[in-house]
């Protein structure tokens, strides 16, 4: 039997797997979409645990301002930026350039 935490993480991972290449989403947007009261912080915990899962693109999840706040949980401090840039996402000073146009909102994209 899975714990609540494992189920929660699985829900988060399902949403993160839907984020298209070249787009980013925020911790809070994922939490809001899932209707989870524990919010962005718990999504962050799920992302921290996802780095060993090759099928979860954790590098596409940033904070609400487009900052790469999770970069320290990757193998190197530049891995997150490198992965985003490989997908065509420009990053300057640990922030996604054109965040608004790169933002993928699960509320809009998964409810259509």
C-alpha positions in Angstrom: 0.0 0.0 0.0 1.3 3.4 -0.9 1.5 6.2 1.6 -0.3 9.5 1.1 3.1 11.1 0.3 3.8 8.6 -2.4 0.4 9.1 -3.9 0.9 12.9 -3.7 4.2 12.7 -5.4 2.7 10.4 -8.2 0.1 13.1 -8.8 2.7 15.8 -9.1 4.8 13.6 -11.4 1.9 13.0 -13.7 1.4 16.7 -14.2 5.1 17.4 -14.6 5.3 14.7 -17.3 2.8 16.7 -19.3 4.9 19.9 -19.4 6.0 20.2 -23.0 9.6 20.6 -24.1 10.5 24.3 -24.1 7.9 25.3 -21.5 8.0 25.7 -17.7 5.5 25.5 -14.9 5.6 26.7 -11.3 5.3 24.8 -8.1 2.2 26.7 -7.2 0.4 26.2 -10.5 0.9 22.5 -10.1 -0.4 22.5 -6.5 -3.4 24.7 -7.5 -4.3 22.4 -10.4 -4.2 19.3 -8.2 -6.3 21.1 -5.6 -3.7 20.3 -2.9 -3.8 22.4 0.2 -0.2 21.7 1.1 0.7 23.8 -1.9 3.9 24.7 -3.6 6.2 23.6 -0.9 5.0 20.0 -1.2 5.4 20.1 -5.0 9.0 21.2 -4.3 9.5 18.2 -2.1 8.2 15.9 -4.8 10.5 17.6 -7.3 13.5 17.1 -5.0 12.7 13.4 -4.9 12.2 13.1 -8.7 15.8 13.6 -9.8 16.4 9.9 -10.0 13.3 9.4 -12.2 14.4 9.8 -15.9 10.8 10.2 -17.0 10.0 13.3 -14.8 11.3 16.5 -16.3 11.9 18.3 -13.0 14.0 20.9 -14.7 10.8 22.4 -16.2 9.5 23.3 -12.7 10.5 26.8 -11.5 9.1 29.2 -8.9 6.3 31.7 -9.7 8.8 34.3 -10.9 10.7 31.9 -13.2 13.6 31.5 -10.9 15.5 28.2 -10.9 15.1 27.7 -7.2 15.5 23.9 -7.5 18.9 24.0 -9.2 20.8 22.9 -6.2 19.0 19.5 -6.2 20.5 18.5 -9.6 23.9 16.8 -10.0 25.5 20.2 -10.6 24.3 23.8 -10.0 24.2 24.3 -13.8 22.4 21.1 -14.8 18.9 22.6 -14.6 19.8 25.6 -16.7 21.7 23.4 -19.2 18.6 21.2 -19.6 16.3 24.1 -20.1 18.6 25.8 -22.6 18.9 22.5 -24.5 15.1 22.8 -25.0 15.4 26.3 -26.2 14.6 28.1 -23.0 16.8 31.1 -22.4 18.0 31.5 -18.8 19.8 34.6 -17.4 20.8 35.1 -13.8 19.0 31.9 -12.8 15.7 33.3 -14.2 13.7 32.1 -17.3 13.7 34.9 -19.9 10.2 35.5 -21.3 8.8 33.5 -18.4 5.2 34.6 -19.2 5.4 33.3 -22.8 7.1 30.1 -21.7 4.7 29.4 -18.8 2.6 26.3 -19.2 -0.5 26.4 -17.0 -2.0 23.0 -16.3 -5.4 24.6 -15.4 -5.7 25.8 -19.1 -3.7 23.0 -20.9 -5.1 19.9 -19.1 -8.7 21.0 -18.8 -9.4 21.6 -22.5 
